[in-house]
């Protein structure tokens, strides 16, 4: 077990565009979240337990996914093609390398349903991979809002290696706040932040306006050169809209 588990994970993840990786002790995370999201539910008994958070900044992970899908006809027609690709890369490459190095680990994904999961928003902040923003998404000092948390590994190792966004809180000091003016729904405000019902109502009732990207997110002054490719933006917007429609129908649709 002489190999550094964090170095092993980074080396396995890097070729796939998973370039944001940080770690923290599991008990630090557990103290910060409700018991429903705590790590004991994943059954990795060990006196030394840490969480390695794995994410991407910028579009390299999407480009790796696109190359994979282009080479496999029918992959994009799956119900959740990007999630399936994420699981494949994490388990075939990252988990396999970690276990080959002699470490036990349990992978966890933000898209897990019907069982225990982690609070990835809290986890990303505690691990120093993202700070709060007016947009309702976390932001990074280099990549801005163009980041995503793809997975976490609960590992039987003592690790504490926070990322560059630990305690990062840029919006109070931002002079431009261009995201506010860019939102066609007026759903971003200082100090209030993201007006979720206002955003959702506008997205559903004025679908073409926000169909291919979020104008407020695109206007953020952080990391504009790392903006996701247009086809990735459209992919995420379509999927978000489908979930929004269901919530709108249940809670906001005017009575007939």
DOMAR-411128 format. One record per residue (C-alpha): x, y, z; residue in three letters. Coordinates in steps of 0.25 Angstrom, whole numbers, padded with zeros to 4 digits. Layout:
+-------+-------+-------+-------+
!    px !    py !    pz ! romar !
+-------+-------+-------+-------+
!     X !     Y !     Z !   ALA !
...
+-------+-------+-------+-------+
# end
This chain:
+-------+-------+-------+-------+
!    px !    py !    pz ! romar !
+-------+-------+-------+-------+
!  0000 !  0000 !  0000 !   UNK !
!  0012 !  0010 ! -0002 !   UNK !
!  0005 !  0017 ! -0014 !   UNK !
! -0002 !  0030 ! -0011 !   UNK !
! -0017 !  0027 ! -0014 !   UNK !
! -0020 !  0041 ! -0018 !   UNK !
! -0009 !  0041 ! -0028 !   UNK !
! -0014 !  0027 ! -0033 !   UNK !
! -0028 !  0033 ! -0035 !   UNK !
! -0023 !  0046 ! -0042 !   UNK !
! -0015 !  0038 ! -0052 !   UNK !
! -0027 !  0029 ! -0055 !   UNK !
! -0036 !  0040 ! -0056 !   UNK !
! -0028 !  0050 ! -0064 !   UNK !
! -0029 !  0044 ! -0078 !   UNK !
! -0044 !  0045 ! -0078 !   UNK !
! -0045 !  0060 ! -0074 !   UNK !
! -0047 !  0058 ! -0060 !   UNK !
! -0038 !  0069 ! -0055 !   UNK !
! -0044 !  0073 ! -0042 !   UNK !
! -0040 !  0064 ! -0031 !   UNK !
! -0039 !  0067 ! -0016 !   UNK !
! -0041 !  0059 ! -0003 !   UNK !
! -0045 !  0061 !  0011 !   UNK !
! -0047 !  0052 !  0024 !   UNK !
! -0060 !  0046 !  0024 !   UNK !
! -0063 !  0050 !  0038 !   UNK !
! -0062 !  0065 !  0034 !   UNK !
! -0072 !  0063 !  0024 !   UNK !
! -0081 !  0054 !  0033 !   UNK !
! -0082 !  0065 !  0043 !   UNK !
! -0086 !  0076 !  0033 !   UNK !
! -0098 !  0068 !  0027 !   UNK !
! -0111 !  0061 !  0032 !   UNK !
! -0110 !  0046 !  0035 !   UNK !
! -0118 !  0043 !  0023 !   UNK !
! -0105 !  0047 !  0015 !   UNK !
! -0094 !  0042 !  0024 !   UNK !
! -0084 !  0032 !  0020 !   UNK !
! -0087 !  0020 !  0029 !   UNK !
! -0098 !  0016 !  0020 !   UNK !
! -0088 !  0011 !  0010 !   UNK !
! -0082 !  0001 !  0019 !   UNK !
! -0067 !  0003 !  0018 !   UNK !
! -0063 !  0000 !  0032 !   UNK !
! -0049 !  0006 !  0034 !   UNK !
! -0042 !  0014 !  0045 !   UNK !
! -0037 !  0023 !  0033 !   UNK !
! -0048 !  0027 !  0024 !   UNK !
! -0047 !  0039 !  0014 !   UNK !
! -0056 !  0044 !  0002 !   UNK !
! -0049 !  0047 ! -0011 !   UNK !
! -0058 !  0056 ! -0020 !   UNK !
! -0056 !  0055 ! -0035 !   UNK !
! -0061 !  0065 ! -0044 !   UNK !
! -0058 !  0072 ! -0057 !   UNK !
! -0055 !  0087 ! -0060 !   UNK !
! -0058 !  0091 ! -0075 !   UNK !
! -0061 !  0083 ! -0086 !   UNK !
! -0051 !  0072 ! -0087 !   UNK !
! -0060 !  0061 ! -0080 !   UNK !
! -0071 !  0064 ! -0090 !   UNK !
! -0061 !  0063 ! -0102 !   UNK !
! -0057 !  0049 ! -0096 !   UNK !
! -0072 !  0045 ! -0095 !   UNK !
! -0074 !  0050 ! -0109 !   UNK !
! -0063 !  0042 ! -0115 !   UNK !
! -0068 !  0029 ! -0107 !   UNK !
! -0082 !  0031 ! -0112 !   UNK !
! -0078 !  0034 ! -0126 !   UNK !
! -0070 !  0021 ! -0127 !   UNK !
! -0082 !  0013 ! -0122 !   UNK !
! -0095 !  0015 ! -0130 !   UNK !
! -0107 !  0015 ! -0121 !   UNK !
! -0100 !  0020 ! -0108 !   UNK !
! -0106 !  0034 ! -0109 !   UNK !
! -0120 !  0028 ! -0110 !   UNK !
! -0119 !  0022 ! -0096 !   UNK !
! -0128 !  0028 ! -0085 !   UNK !
! -0116 !  0034 ! -0078 !   UNK !
! -0104 !  0033 ! -0087 !   UNK !
! -0095 !  0043 ! -0080 !   UNK !
! -0098 !  0036 ! -0066 !   UNK !
! -0095 !  0022 ! -0072 !   UNK !
! -0082 !  0027 ! -0078 !   UNK !
! -0078 !  0033 ! -0064 !   UNK !
! -0081 !  0020 ! -0057 !   UNK !
! -0073 !  0013 ! -0067 !   UNK !
! -0061 !  0022 ! -0066 !   UNK !
! -0061 !  0022 ! -0051 !   UNK !
! -0063 !  0007 ! -0049 !   UNK !
! -0054 !  0002 ! -0060 !   UNK !
! -0043 !  0012 ! -0059 !   UNK !
! -0043 !  0019 ! -0045 !   UNK !
! -0048 !  0009 ! -0036 !   UNK !
! -0040 ! -0002 ! -0043 !   UNK !
! -0027 !  0005 ! -0041 !   UNK !
! -0030 !  0009 ! -0027 !   UNK !
! -0033 ! -0006 ! -0023 !   UNK !
! -0021 ! -0011 ! -0031 !   UNK !
! -0013 ! -0001 ! -0022 !   UNK !
! -0018 ! -0009 ! -0010 !   UNK !
! -0029 !  0001 ! -0005 !   UNK !
! -0043 ! -0002 ! -0002 !   UNK !
! -0053 !  0008 ! -0008 !   UNK !
! -0068 !  0010 ! -0011 !   UNK !
! -0072 !  0019 ! -0022 !   UNK !
! -0084 !  0028 ! -0020 !   UNK !
! -0091 !  0037 ! -0031 !   UNK !
! -0100 !  0049 ! -0031 !   UNK !
! -0110 !  0042 ! -0040 !   UNK !
! -0112 !  0030 ! -0031 !   UNK !
! -0127 !  0028 ! -0028 !   UNK !
! -0134 !  0019 ! -0018 !   UNK !
! -0123 !  0017 ! -0008 !   UNK !
! -0112 !  0025 !  0000 !   UNK !
! -0105 !  0036 ! -0007 !   UNK !
! -0096 !  0048 ! -0002 !   UNK !
! -0099 !  0062 ! -0002 !   UNK !
! -0090 !  0066 ! -0014 !   UNK !
! -0093 !  0081 ! -0012 !   UNK !
! -0088 !  0081 !  0002 !   UNK !
! -0077 !  0071 ! -0001 !   UNK !
! -0071 !  0080 ! -0013 !   UNK !
! -0071 !  0092 ! -0004 !   UNK !
! -0064 !  0085 !  0008 !   UNK !
! -0054 !  0078 ! -0002 !   UNK !
! -0050 !  0092 ! -0008 !   UNK !
! -0055 !  0089 ! -0022 !   UNK !
! -0066 !  0100 ! -0022 !   UNK !
! -0072 !  0112 ! -0015 !   UNK !
! -0086 !  0118 ! -0014 !   UNK !
! -0091 !  0127 ! -0025 !   UNK !
! -0104 !  0135 ! -0028 !   UNK !
! -0107 !  0125 ! -0039 !   UNK !
! -0110 !  0114 ! -0030 !   UNK !
! -0098 !  0106 ! -0036 !   UNK !
! -0084 !  0105 ! -0029 !   UNK !
! -0073 !  0113 ! -0036 !   UNK !
! -0058 !  0110 ! -0037 !   UNK !
! -0047 !  0121 ! -0037 !   UNK !
! -0041 !  0116 ! -0050 !   UNK !
! -0053 !  0109 ! -0057 !   UNK !
! -0064 !  0118 ! -0052 !   UNK !
! -0078 !  0112 ! -0053 !   UNK !
! -0073 !  0101 ! -0063 !   UNK !
! -0071 !  0090 ! -0053 !   UNK !
! -0078 !  0078 ! -0049 !   UNK !
! -0077 !  0067 ! -0038 !   UNK !
! -0077 !  0054 ! -0045 !   UNK !
! -0074 !  0044 ! -0034 !   UNK !
! -0068 !  0041 ! -0020 !   UNK !
! -0060 !  0030 ! -0015 !   UNK !
! -0061 !  0026 !  0000 !   UNK !
! -0047 !  0021 !  0002 !   UNK !
! -0040 !  0014 !  0014 !   UNK !
! -0029 !  0024 !  0015 !   UNK !
! -0026 !  0036 !  0023 !   UNK !
! -0026 !  0048 !  0012 !   UNK !
! -0028 !  0063 !  0014 !   UNK !
! -0025 !  0070 !  0001 !   UNK !
! -0034 !  0081 ! -0002 !   UNK !
! -0036 !  0088 ! -0015 !   UNK !
! -0033 !  0103 ! -0019 !   UNK !
! -0048 !  0107 ! -0016 !   UNK !
! -0047 !  0105 ! -0001 !   UNK !
! -0055 !  0116 !  0005 !   UNK !
! -0057 !  0123 ! -0009 !   UNK !
! -0068 !  0132 ! -0008 !   UNK !
! -0067 !  0142 ! -0020 !   UNK !
! -0081 !  0148 ! -0022 !   UNK !
! -0080 !  0158 ! -0011 !   UNK !
! -0068 !  0164 ! -0017 !   UNK !
! -0072 !  0164 ! -0031 !   UNK !
! -0073 !  0178 ! -0037 !   UNK !
! -0079 !  0174 ! -0050 !   UNK !
! -0090 !  0164 ! -0046 !   UNK !
! -0093 !  0162 ! -0061 !   UNK !
! -0101 !  0150 ! -0058 !   UNK !
! -0113 !  0158 ! -0052 !   UNK !
! -0115 !  0166 ! -0064 !   UNK !
! -0113 !  0154 ! -0073 !   UNK !
! -0125 !  0146 ! -0068 !   UNK !
! -0137 !  0148 ! -0076 !   UNK !
! -0146 !  0144 ! -0065 !   UNK !
! -0140 !  0153 ! -0054 !   UNK !
! -0138 !  0141 ! -0046 !   UNK !
! -0124 !  0145 ! -0041 !   UNK !
! -0122 !  0156 ! -0031 !   UNK !
! -0113 !  0161 ! -0020 !   UNK !
! -0114 !  0157 ! -0008 !   UNK !
! -0126 !  0148 ! -0011 !   UNK !
! -0118 !  0139 ! -0021 !   UNK !
! -0126 !  0129 ! -0030 !   UNK !
! -0141 !  0130 ! -0030 !   UNK !
! -0144 !  0116 ! -0033 !   UNK !
! -0159 !  0117 ! -0036 !   UNK !
! -0157 !  0129 ! -0045 !   UNK !
! -0146 !  0122 ! -0053 !   UNK !
! -0154 !  0110 ! -0054 !   UNK !
! -0167 !  0117 ! -0058 !   UNK !
! -0160 !  0125 ! -0069 !   UNK !
! -0153 !  0112 ! -0074 !   UNK !
! -0165 !  0105 ! -0076 !   UNK !
! -0174 !  0116 ! -0081 !   UNK !
! -0164 !  0122 ! -0090 !   UNK !
! -0156 !  0109 ! -0094 !   UNK !
! -0149 !  0114 ! -0107 !   UNK !
! -0142 !  0126 ! -0099 !   UNK !
! -0134 !  0117 ! -0090 !   UNK !
! -0134 !  0104 ! -0098 !   UNK !
! -0119 !  0103 ! -0102 !   UNK !
! -0112 !  0110 ! -0090 !   UNK !
! -0114 !  0118 ! -0077 !   UNK !
! -0111 !  0133 ! -0081 !   UNK !
! -0108 !  0136 ! -0066 !   UNK !
! -0098 !  0125 ! -0065 !   UNK !
! -0091 !  0129 ! -0078 !   UNK !
! -0090 !  0143 ! -0073 !   UNK !
! -0082 !  0140 ! -0061 !   UNK !
! -0069 !  0147 ! -0061 !   UNK !
! -0061 !  0135 ! -0056 !   UNK !
! -0055 !  0125 ! -0065 !   UNK !
! -0062 !  0129 ! -0078 !   UNK !
! -0051 !  0122 ! -0087 !   UNK !
! -0055 !  0109 ! -0080 !   UNK !
! -0070 !  0110 ! -0084 !   UNK !
! -0076 !  0096 ! -0088 !   UNK !
! -0077 !  0093 ! -0103 !   UNK !
! -0091 !  0097 ! -0109 !   UNK !
! -0095 !  0083 ! -0110 !   UNK !
! -0092 !  0080 ! -0096 !   UNK !
! -0100 !  0092 ! -0091 !   UNK !
! -0112 !  0088 ! -0100 !   UNK !
! -0111 !  0074 ! -0094 !   UNK !
! -0112 !  0079 ! -0080 !   UNK !
! -0122 !  0089 ! -0082 !   UNK !
! -0132 !  0079 ! -0089 !   UNK !
! -0131 !  0070 ! -0077 !   UNK !
! -0133 !  0080 ! -0067 !   UNK !
! -0145 !  0085 ! -0074 !   UNK !
! -0151 !  0071 ! -0074 !   UNK !
! -0150 !  0071 ! -0059 !   UNK !
! -0155 !  0085 ! -0058 !   UNK !
! -0167 !  0082 ! -0066 !   UNK !
! -0171 !  0071 ! -0056 !   UNK !
! -0170 !  0081 ! -0044 !   UNK !
! -0177 !  0092 ! -0051 !   UNK !
! -0189 !  0083 ! -0054 !   UNK !
! -0190 !  0079 ! -0040 !   UNK !
! -0187 !  0092 ! -0033 !   UNK !
! -0188 !  0104 ! -0042 !   UNK !
! -0197 !  0102 ! -0054 !   UNK !
! -0210 !  0111 ! -0053 !   UNK !
! -0223 !  0104 ! -0051 !   UNK !
! -0230 !  0101 ! -0064 !   UNK !
+-------+-------+-------+-------+
# end
